[in-house]
Amino acid sequence: MLQIKGKHWKSLKKFSIFIKIILAFLILVITYNILKTEDPNFKELAQSFAEIKANQSKMITLLVIIFLMPINWLVESYKWKLAVKNIIPISLSNAIMGTLCGLSIGNLMPNRTGEFIGKVIYLPFGYRLKGTVASIFTSIAQFTVTIFFGAISFALVTLFFLSFLFKSYVAALNIFIAILYVFIYFNIGLISNLKFKNKLVKKGLKYLKVLNFYNTREKLKILGLSVLRYFIFSCQFIGILWVLSSTINVKTVLFVPISFYFNTIIPSFTFGELGLRELINLKLSDSFMFFNTSAVLAGFLLWLLNVLIPSIFGVLFLFRAKLFPK
């Protein structure tokens, strides 16, 4: 394993601190700018909260929703711990710090593509490339669950609530997509068996063999934890919609997985994704004949609870990570 000693290590240590300060500064600036643009939503939430306090059932529901936030990230951290078990065993506390650190760094990149960085910098230096593949695998598992439930829900809405000429074909296509993604997930290791002449590609494929570390049982465990996470933040979203609008019906329940579905398949080129999420929720709520403000506020509050608050802790954990080998 690569080791750096003496003056070189001291220089790298100082450089590491400098990088962490810059990253933390950028994360906080981007977060501040996002929150600044959301000032109208904060005012709406403040008005809504005054009404919620007067309703005991809604207040209890809101407290349960808040309580589910750490449970959500605890499940994700345990999933990460399980995913790297065959590469290098890590403690649950290490997995939690890496997961939240990744959540913070993800705010720096469109579509939150940088989350894996925070996870792998909590691994020993020699295991980070393999850890990157493991992180991508856990993301694929969560992506598969989101696509599956979203596509099935969209198929149901198409068949029973919409009326247009080719709706049965659209429904069938979505069901096919749901099944296809589950098939791809359980056969993802086949990618490493592809043959290429290019030396650089061949070297990259060597690391993809990590995907073969997972047997069917382990894939089911990781997928099961992804389903549990999906169930948690779906319940949060449905609960917030009820707290804000006092209305829950079949359309509301189907709206949630479809919202996650479109937020997943439509790429975001903005930091934090919040603007795109609000636009999608606004358009979908209009299609579902919801009160638009409730849908947008619900998405905003879900983002505050599940992204903003834990990512603040992630910034603190960033300073505990070791960027370079010693």
C-alpha positions in Angstrom: 0.0 0.0 0.0 1.2 3.5 -0.8 2.7 5.3 2.2 3.9 8.9 2.5 6.1 10.0 5.3 8.0 12.9 6.6 7.8 16.4 5.1 5.7 15.2 2.2 3.1 13.8 4.5 3.0 17.1 6.5 2.5 19.0 3.2 -0.3 16.7 2.1 -1.9 17.0 5.5 -2.0 20.8 5.1 -3.3 20.5 1.5 -6.0 18.0 2.7 -7.2 20.5 5.3 -7.2 23.3 2.6 -9.3 21.1 0.3 -11.8 20.2 3.1 -12.2 23.9 3.9 -12.8 24.8 0.3 -15.3 21.9 -0.1 -17.2 22.9 3.1 -17.3 26.5 2.0 -18.7 25.6 -1.4 -21.3 23.3 0.1 -22.5 26.0 2.5 -22.5 28.7 -0.2 -24.6 26.5 -2.5 -26.9 25.5 0.3 -27.4 29.1 1.3 -28.1 30.2 -2.3 -30.7 27.4 -2.6 -32.4 28.4 0.7 -32.3 32.1 -0.4 -34.4 31.3 -3.5 -36.8 29.3 -1.3 -37.8 32.2 0.9 -41.5 32.1 -0.3 -41.7 28.5 0.6 -40.3 29.2 4.1 -43.1 31.8 4.6 -45.7 29.4 3.4 -44.4 26.7 5.8 -44.4 29.2 8.7 -48.1 30.0 8.0 -48.9 26.3 7.7 -47.0 25.4 10.9 -49.2 27.8 12.8 -52.2 25.8 11.7 -50.5 22.5 12.3 -49.7 23.3 16.0 -53.4 23.7 16.6 -54.1 20.2 15.4 -52.8 17.4 17.7 -53.1 14.7 15.0 -51.1 16.7 12.5 -48.5 17.6 15.1 -48.0 14.0 16.1 -47.8 13.0 12.4 -45.1 15.7 11.8 -43.1 14.4 14.7 -43.2 10.9 13.3 -42.1 12.2 9.9 -39.1 14.0 11.6 -38.3 10.8 13.5 -38.2 8.8 10.3 -35.3 11.1 9.0 -32.5 9.5 11.0 -34.1 6.0 10.4 -33.9 6.7 6.7 -30.2 7.4 6.8 -29.4 4.7 9.3 -30.9 2.2 6.8 -28.8 3.7 3.9 -25.7 3.5 6.1 -26.3 -0.1 7.0 -26.8 -0.9 3.3 -23.4 0.7 2.5 -21.8 -1.3 5.3 -23.3 -4.5 3.8 -22.2 -3.5 0.2 -18.5 -3.1 1.2 -18.4 -6.2 3.5 -16.7 -8.3 0.8 -14.2 -5.5 0.0 -13.3 -4.4 3.5 -15.4 -4.7 6.6 -16.3 -1.3 8.2 -18.1 -0.3 11.3 -21.6 1.1 11.3 -20.3 4.4 12.6 -17.8 4.6 9.7 -20.7 3.8 7.3 -22.9 6.6 8.8 -20.1 9.2 8.6 -19.3 8.2 5.0 -22.9 8.2 4.0 -23.6 11.7 5.4 -20.3 13.0 4.1 -21.4 11.8 0.6 -24.7 13.5 1.0 -23.0 16.8 1.6 -20.5 16.4 -1.3 -23.5 15.4 -3.5 -24.8 18.9 -3.2 -21.8 20.1 -5.2 -22.8 18.2 -8.3 -25.8 18.0 -10.5 -28.1 15.0 -9.9 -26.2 14.4 -6.7 -23.7 12.3 -8.7 -20.9 13.0 -6.2 -22.3 11.1 -3.2 -19.9 8.1 -3.7 -16.9 10.4 -3.1 -17.9 11.0 0.6 -18.5 7.3 1.1 -15.2 6.1 -0.4 -12.9 8.7 1.4 -13.9 6.9 4.6 -12.4 3.7 3.2 -8.6 3.0 3.3 -6.9 4.4 0.3 -6.2 1.1 -1.5 -9.9 0.1 -1.4 -11.4 3.3 -2.8 -11.8 2.3 -6.5 -13.5 -1.0 -5.5 -15.6 1.0 -3.0 -16.7 3.3 -5.8 -18.1 0.4 -7.7 -19.9 -0.8 -4.5 -21.4 2.6 -4.0 -22.6 2.7 -7.6 -24.2 -0.7 -7.0 -26.1 0.5 -4.0 -27.3 3.5 -6.1 -28.4 1.1 -8.8 -30.4 -0.9 -6.2 -32.2 2.3 -5.0 -32.7 3.4 -8.6 -34.2 0.0 -9.4 -36.7 0.3 -6.6 -37.7 3.8 -7.5 -38.2 2.8 -11.2 -40.1 -0.3 -10.3 -42.7 1.3 -8.0 -42.9 4.5 -10.1 -43.5 2.6 -13.4 -46.1 0.3 -11.8 -47.9 3.3 -10.3 -47.8 5.2 -13.6 -49.2 2.2 -15.4 -52.1 2.0 -12.9 -52.8 5.8 -13.2 -52.7 5.4 -17.0 -55.2 2.5 -17.0 -57.7 3.7 -14.4 -57.5 7.5 -14.3 -56.5 8.7 -17.7 -58.2 8.5 -21.1 -56.3 8.6 -24.4 -56.0 6.4 -27.4 -52.8 4.4 -26.6 -53.1 4.2 -22.8 -52.9 0.4 -22.7 -49.6 0.5 -24.7 -48.2 3.2 -22.3 -49.2 1.1 -19.3 -47.6 -2.1 -20.8 -44.4 -0.2 -21.6 -44.1 1.0 -18.0 -44.7 -2.6 -16.7 -42.0 -3.8 -19.1 -39.6 -1.1 -17.8 -40.3 -2.2 -14.2 -39.5 -5.8 -14.9 -36.5 -4.9 -17.1 -34.8 -2.9 -14.3 -35.3 -5.7 -11.8 -33.7 -8.2 -14.3 -30.8 -5.8 -15.0 -30.2 -5.4 -11.2 -29.9 -9.2 -10.6 -27.7 -9.7 -13.6 -25.5 -6.5 -13.3 -22.4 -8.6 -12.8 -22.5 -9.6 -16.5 -21.0 -6.2 -17.4 -17.6 -7.3 -16.1 -17.6 -10.2 -18.6 -17.6 -7.9 -21.6 -14.5 -8.0 -23.8 -12.7 -4.9 -25.0 -9.3 -4.4 -26.7 -8.7 -0.9 -25.3 -6.3 -1.3 -22.3 -7.8 1.6 -20.3 -11.3 0.1 -20.7 -10.0 -3.4 -19.8 -8.4 -1.9 -16.6 -11.7 -0.3 -15.7 -13.6 -3.6 -16.2 -11.2 -5.3 -13.8 -12.7 -3.2 -11.0 -16.2 -3.9 -12.2 -15.6 -7.5 -11.1 -16.6 -6.2 -7.7 -20.2 -6.6 -9.0 -19.6 -10.4 -9.0 -18.9 -10.3 -5.2 -22.6 -10.2 -4.5 -24.6 -13.4 -4.6 -28.3 -13.5 -5.0 -28.9 -13.5 -1.3 -26.8 -10.4 -0.8 -28.5 -8.7 -3.7 -31.8 -9.4 -2.2 -30.7 -7.9 1.2 -29.4 -4.7 -0.5 -32.6 -4.5 -2.6 -34.7 -5.1 0.5 -33.0 -2.3 2.4 -33.6 -0.1 -0.7 -37.3 -1.0 -0.5 -37.4 -0.1 3.2 -35.8 3.3 2.5 -38.3 3.8 -0.3 -41.2 3.0 2.0 -39.8 5.3 4.7 -39.5 8.4 2.5 -42.8 7.6 0.7 -44.5 7.5 4.1 -42.9 10.9 4.9 -44.1 12.4 1.7 -47.6 11.1 2.1 -47.7 12.2 5.7 -46.5 15.7 4.8 -49.1 16.0 2.0 -51.8 15.1 4.6 -50.4 17.5 7.2 -50.5 20.3 4.6 -53.7 19.6 2.8 -55.8 17.2 5.0 -56.5 15.1 2.0 -55.3 11.5 1.4 -56.8 9.3 -1.3 -55.7 6.7 -3.9 -54.5 9.5 -6.2 -52.3 10.9 -3.4 -50.7 7.5 -2.7 -50.0 7.0 -6.5 -48.7 10.6 -6.9 -45.8 9.9 -4.5 -44.1 7.1 -6.4 -44.8 8.8 -9.7 -43.2 12.0 -8.4 -40.1 10.0 -7.3 -40.1 8.2 -10.7 -40.0 11.4 -12.8 -37.5 13.1 -10.5 -35.3 10.1 -11.0 -35.5 9.6 -14.8 -35.3 13.3 -15.7 -31.7 14.5 -15.3 -31.1 17.6 -13.2 -28.4 20.1 -14.1 -28.9 22.2 -11.0 -27.2 21.9 -7.7 -29.3 20.3 -5.0 -32.0 19.3 -7.5 -34.6 21.3 -5.6 -35.7 23.5 -8.4 -36.4 20.6 -10.7 -38.2 18.7 -8.0 -40.5 21.6 -7.4 -41.3 22.0 -11.1 -42.0 18.3 -11.5 -44.2 18.2 -8.4 -46.0 21.3 -9.6 -46.8 19.8 -13.0 -47.8 16.4 -11.6 -50.0 17.9 -8.9 -51.7 19.9 -11.6 -52.3 16.7 -13.6 -53.6 14.9 -10.4 -55.8 17.9 -9.6 -54.1 18.6 -6.3 -53.7 21.9 -4.5 -50.4 22.8 -6.2 -49.0 24.7 -3.2 -49.3 21.6 -1.0 -47.4 19.4 -3.4 -44.5 21.9 -3.8 -44.3 22.6 -0.1 -44.4 18.9 0.7 -41.4 18.3 -1.7 -39.6 21.2 -0.2 -40.1 20.0 3.4 -39.0 16.5 2.5 -35.8 18.0 1.0 -35.2 20.0 4.2 -35.6 16.9 6.4 -33.9 14.2 4.2 -31.2 16.3 2.5 -30.4 19.6 4.1 -30.3 18.8 7.8 -28.3 15.5 7.5 -25.9 17.2 4.9 -25.0 19.7 7.6 -23.7 16.9 9.8 -22.0 15.6 6.6 -20.0 18.8 6.4 -18.7 18.1 9.9 -17.8 14.5 9.1 -15.9 15.8 6.0 -13.2 17.1 8.3 -12.7 13.6 9.9 -12.1 11.9 6.5 -8.6 11.1 5.3 -8.1 12.3 1.8 -4.6 10.9 1.4 -2.8 7.7 2.6 -0.4 8.1 5.4 
